[in-house]
Amino acid sequence: MEKQGNMSVFFITFGCKVNLTETEAMKKNFLKQGFFTASTEQEADIFVINSCTVTDSADSKVRKTLSRLKRSYPEKLIALTGCYSEIHPENEDADIIIGTSGRNKLPSMIKNRLAEASPVNIFDELSVSNFTDNIKAFEDFSVSDFTDNTRAFLKIQDGCNMNCTYCIIPKTRGRFRSKPLESVKHDAKILAENGYKEIVLTGINLAFYGIEFGLKLVDAVEAIRAAAPDVRIRLGSLEPEIISDSDIAIFKEMNVCPQFHLSLQSGCDRTLSNMNRHIKISEYLELVRKLRENFPGASITTDIIVGFPGETEEDFALSCENIKKIGFGSVHVFPYSRREGTKAALMGDQIPENVKKIRAKKLSDITSQSRREFEKSFVGKTLSVLFEKEKIPGLHRGFSENYIHVQVRGETETWRNSLKSVLIIGTDEEGLIGEIISC
């Protein structure tokens, strides 16, 4: 990339796909403002850290990175943004600190900081959580191309009103707010014109897209399909209780990718109630049944927290039993992380760390077996695969429409950003092994 100024920026991103999307938007904004992106830390004049605070581990990674950068590059400027800075607005290792809004102003803040040589902390001015009604306009970070991805991420929603007892994110992101529908349609059209064959919809609580406009997620899906009729549409994480039969019918009509990440968090109703989750296991099982009925071969994925306060051995055993019954394609297993400022942090019966680790290991073993069984069910079948960058010449890797990792050996020319039909001939630890049957 050619220099567009004399200051280079190195971006470091922690956390979810929303953060990854926002980082891409910040990169493009910096380029417009006369900066250029550095490919290594050593080349950078400025560091921008887009942070996460979903767990203690996420906090620790951010703190260690800040400390390391300050120690290794004391003369370079460090800007901290994202969810961590909303909860920890003071940090002596950062020269500029902002929260999860107003980041389009970051280039000008850096220019001012370089001119004035004094720390900048305008967290109070920009923080979503400091608005009296905790509602603000959607921060419209539009991205027309992505540096390293063949899939395009389109952020259409931010914020969460759900107040799950374990979760700090409503305090870092504010309440529900959505990208206007015309902007969704416009951005999808641009992404398709720029050659992207898959658009992934992202949001902090994606299922509640458009609620403040009287809209639903299916309205965004229909708008994208109209603007980009040939792209694959993939949905990010969804709250299962809001997905209706009519939603499923429209997802099917719009040919949405058959992979649904349905947030669960526990397979035990008692634990779900203590988490202030809004679904019961029987309802979740019924939703999974309907999705698989309408989307044969659908991958159902989720997140599970183990060791939530008060989770007994009986609760955990029941959770494992129900998770086995569902047969997930993939599961992210997390030991419960106590977050100050949440209701769960004040609950009694906090589970010892060693017990959390044991439960996490046991559940990870169960879900790994479910994943392997799910993947083996596709041997002998044909899947459409969107290929990404080769790891080594001639070894092509990509993801099927139901988000299974597939690798194929073939010609040495790149297949990046191409869709090919692949006959699945086997499995390995990473996913599926296939052979091209058409180009």
Residue pairs with C-beta under 8 A, 6 or more apart in sequence:
1 36
1 37
2 36
3 36
4 31
4 34
4 35
4 36
5 33
5 34
5 35
5 36
7 34
7 35
7 36
7 45
7 46
7 110
7 114
8 35
8 36
8 37
8 38
8 43
8 44
8 45
8 46
9 27
9 30
9 35
9 36
9 37
9 38
9 44
9 45
9 46
9 47
9 48
10 37
10 38
10 40
10 41
10 43
10 44
10 46
10 47
10 48
11 23
11 26
11 27
11 37
11 47
11 48
11 49
11 50
12 47
12 48
12 49
12 50
12 65
13 19
13 20
13 23
13 49
13 50
14 49
14 50
14 51
14 52
14 58
14 61
14 62
14 65
14 82
14 84
15 50
15 51
15 52
15 54
15 58
15 82
15 83
16 52
16 54
16 202
17 153
17 200
17 202
17 236
18 155
18 158
18 202
18 203
18 204
19 50
19 52
19 82
19 83
20 153
21 141
21 143
21 153
21 154
21 155
21 202
22 50
22 82
22 103
22 141
22 155
23 48
23 50
24 143
24 146
24 147
24 153
25 103
25 141
25 142
25 143
25 155
26 48
26 50
26 81
26 103
26 106
26 141
27 37
27 147
28 143
28 144
29 103
29 104
29 106
29 107
30 36
30 37
30 48
30 106
30 107
31 37
33 107
33 108
33 111
34 107
35 46
35 107
37 147
38 44
38 45
41 47
41 69
41 72
41 73
44 73
44 76
45 76
45 77
46 76
46 77
46 78
46 79
46 110
47 69
47 73
47 76
47 77
47 78
47 79
48 79
48 81
48 106
49 62
49 65
49 66
49 69
49 78
49 79
49 80
49 81
49 82
49 94
50 81
50 82
51 58
51 62
51 80
51 81
51 82
51 83
51 84
51 85
52 58
52 61
52 62
52 82
52 83
52 84
53 59
53 62
53 82
53 83
53 84
53 86
53 87
53 88
53 168
53 172
53 339
54 83
54 167
54 168
54 169
54 337
55 334
55 337
55 339
56 337
56 338
56 339
57 337
58 84
59 84
59 88
62 80
62 84
66 78
66 80
66 91
66 93
66 94
67 93
69 76
69 78
69 93
70 78
70 93
77 95
77 96
77 110
77 113
77 114
78 93
78 94
78 95
78 96
79 94
79 95
79 96
79 97
79 98
79 106
79 109
79 110
80 91
80 94
80 96
80 97
80 98
81 97
81 98
81 99
81 100
81 103
81 106
82 99
82 100
83 100
83 168
83 169
83 172
83 173
85 91
85 94
85 97
85 98
85 99
85 100
85 123
86 99
86 100
86 123
86 127
86 128
86 129
86 171
86 172
86 173
87 168
87 171
87 172
87 341
89 97
89 99
89 121
89 123
89 124
89 127
90 97
90 121
91 97
95 113
95 119
95 120
96 106
96 109
96 110
96 113
96 119
96 120
96 121
97 120
97 121
97 122
97 123
98 105
98 106
98 109
98 122
98 123
98 126
99 123
99 126
99 127
99 128
99 129
99 172
100 127
100 128
100 139
100 158
100 172
100 173
100 174
101 126
101 127
101 128
101 136
101 139
101 174
102 122
102 125
102 126
102 139
103 139
103 141
104 139
104 141
105 126
109 120
109 122
112 120
113 119
113 120
124 130
128 134
128 136
128 159
128 172
128 173
128 174
129 171
129 172
129 174
131 174
134 174
134 175
135 174
135 175
135 177
135 212
136 174
136 177
137 177
138 157
138 158
138 177
138 178
138 179
138 180
139 158
140 179
140 183
141 155
142 183
142 187
142 190
143 152
143 153
143 154
143 187
144 187
144 190
144 191
144 194
145 152
145 194
146 152
146 153
148 389
149 388
150 196
150 197
150 198
150 386
150 387
150 388
150 389
150 398
150 416
150 417
151 196
151 198
151 199
151 200
151 234
151 386
151 399
152 191
152 194
152 196
152 198
152 199
152 200
153 199
153 200
153 202
154 184
154 187
154 188
154 191
154 199
154 200
154 201
154 202
154 224
155 179
155 202
155 203
156 178
156 179
156 184
156 201
156 202
156 203
156 206
156 209
156 220
157 176
157 177
157 178
157 179
157 202
157 203
157 204
157 205
157 206
157 208
157 209
158 173
158 174
158 176
158 177
158 178
158 203
158 204
159 170
159 173
159 174
159 175
159 176
159 177
159 204
159 205
160 167
160 169
160 170
160 173
160 175
160 176
160 204
160 205
160 208
161 170
161 175
161 176
161 205
161 208
162 170
162 205
162 239
162 276
162 278
163 170
163 276
164 265
164 275
164 276
164 277
165 274
165 275
165 276
165 342
165 343
165 344
165 347
166 265
166 275
166 305
166 308
166 336
166 337
166 339
166 342
166 344
167 339
167 342
168 339
168 341
168 342
169 204
171 341
173 204
176 205
176 208
176 211
176 212
177 212
178 203
178 209
178 210
178 211
178 212
178 213
178 215
179 187
180 213
181 210
181 213
181 215
181 219
181 220
181 223
184 220
184 223
184 224
185 223
185 224
185 226
185 227
186 227
188 199
188 223
188 224
188 227
188 228
188 231
189 227
189 228
191 199
191 228
191 231
192 199
192 227
192 228
192 230
192 231
195 417
196 231
196 417
197 230
197 231
197 232
197 386
197 417
197 418
197 419
198 231
198 232
198 233
198 234
198 257
198 386
199 224
199 228
199 231
199 232
199 233
199 234
200 234
200 235
200 236
201 209
201 217
201 220
201 221
201 224
201 233
201 234
201 235
201 236
202 236
203 209
203 236
205 239
206 217
206 235
206 236
206 237
206 238
207 217
207 238
207 239
207 242
207 243
208 217
208 239
208 242
209 215
209 216
209 217
209 219
209 220
210 216
210 217
210 219
210 220
216 247
217 235
217 238
217 247
218 246
218 247
218 250
218 251
218 254
221 233
221 235
221 250
221 251
221 254
221 256
222 250
222 254
224 231
224 233
225 233
225 254
225 255
232 257
232 386
232 401
233 254
233 255
233 256
233 257
234 256
234 257
234 259
234 403
235 251
235 256
235 257
235 259
235 260
235 261
236 261
237 261
237 262
237 263
237 303
238 260
238 261
238 262
238 263
239 263
239 278
240 262
240 263
240 264
240 279
240 283
240 284
240 287
241 278
241 279
241 283
243 262
243 287
245 290
248 290
248 291
248 294
249 294
251 294
251 295
252 294
252 295
257 401
257 402
257 403
258 295
258 296
258 297
258 298
258 299
258 401
258 402
259 298
259 299
259 301
259 329
259 401
259 402
259 403
260 291
260 295
260 298
260 299
260 300
260 301
261 301
261 302
262 284
262 287
262 288
262 300
262 301
262 302
263 302
263 303
264 279
264 284
264 302
264 303
264 304
265 271
265 272
265 275
265 277
265 303
265 304
265 305
266 272
266 275
266 277
266 304
266 305
266 308
266 311
266 315
266 319
267 281
267 304
267 318
267 319
267 320
267 321
267 322
267 323
267 326
268 281
268 311
268 315
268 316
268 318
268 319
268 322
269 280
269 281
270 315
271 308
271 310
271 311
271 315
271 319
272 279
272 280
272 281
274 308
274 309
274 310
274 344
274 347
275 305
275 308
275 344
276 343
281 322
284 326
285 322
285 325
285 326
288 300
288 326
291 298
291 300
292 298
292 300
297 377
297 378
297 381
297 402
298 402
299 329
299 330
299 374
299 402
299 403
299 404
300 326
300 327
300 328
300 329
301 328
301 329
301 330
301 331
301 332
301 403
302 328
302 331
302 332
303 331
303 332
303 333
303 334
304 319
304 323
304 331
304 332
304 333
304 334
304 363
304 367
305 334
305 335
305 336
306 316
306 319
306 333
306 334
306 335
306 336
306 356
306 359
306 360
306 363
307 335
307 336
307 351
307 355
307 356
307 359
307 360
308 336
308 344
308 351
309 336
309 344
309 347
309 348
309 349
309 350
309 351
310 347
310 348
310 349
311 319
311 336
311 351
316 359
319 363
320 362
320 363
320 366
323 331
323 363
323 366
323 367
323 370
324 366
324 370
327 370
327 373
327 374
328 367
328 370
328 371
328 374
329 370
329 371
329 374
329 375
329 402
329 403
329 404
330 367
330 371
330 403
331 363
331 364
331 367
331 370
331 371
333 360
333 363
333 364
333 367
334 360
335 353
335 356
335 357
335 359
335 360
336 344
336 351
336 356
338 344
338 345
338 350
339 345
372 427
375 404
375 427
375 431
375 432
376 427
378 400
378 404
378 424
378 432
379 424
379 425
379 426
379 427
379 432
380 423
380 424
380 425
381 423
381 424
382 421
382 422
382 423
382 424
382 437
383 400
383 401
383 402
383 404
383 406
383 421
383 422
383 424
383 432
383 434
384 400
384 401
384 419
384 420
384 421
384 422
385 398
385 399
385 400
385 406
385 408
385 419
385 420
385 421
385 422
385 434
386 398
386 399
386 417
386 418
386 419
387 396
387 397
387 398
387 408
387 415
387 416
387 417
387 418
387 419
387 420
388 397
388 398
388 399
388 416
388 417
389 397
389 414
389 416
390 396
390 397
390 414
390 415
390 416
391 397
393 412
394 409
394 410
394 411
394 412
395 407
395 408
395 409
396 407
396 408
396 409
396 410
396 415
397 405
397 406
397 407
398 405
398 406
398 407
398 415
399 405
399 406
400 406
400 422
400 432
404 431
404 432
405 430
405 431
405 432
406 422
406 424
406 431
406 432
406 433
406 434
407 428
407 430
407 431
407 432
407 433
407 434
408 420
408 422
408 433
408 434
408 435
408 436
410 436
418 439
420 436
420 438
420 439
421 436
421 437
421 438
422 434
422 435
422 436
422 437
423 434
423 435
423 436
423 437
424 432
424 433
424 434
425 433
425 434
425 435
426 432
426 433
427 433
